[in-house]
């Protein structure tokens, strides 16, 4: 395995952060709140799909919204995971291997909060 740079670690950690507190939480937080877009009204043509999403969320129970929110969060994680697999498959520099076998394994390890970066 090639030596991993601090940049590699920073990229993996940034992807983990995005999943936990960034873009990866926006959709799930909207679903949990029960409102996808406050500005989506029946008269707002630009937001017609979002108005229907608002209506859909309003019909769901809180527990069903939590299930849907978790699904959305998981799909963001899957997207990152699959992207890292492709970067490895095409042997993109620094993503051709990982500490735990593959970069996507490193990502999942860091995401789970119980795996520390090994010493260089």
ABEGO torsion letter per residue (X at the ends): XBBBBAAAAAAAAAAAAAAAABAAAAAAAAAAAGBABAABBAABAAAAAAAAAAAAAAABBAAAAAAAAAAAAAAAAAAAAAAAAAAAAAGBBGAABBAAGBAAAAAAAAAAGABBBBBX
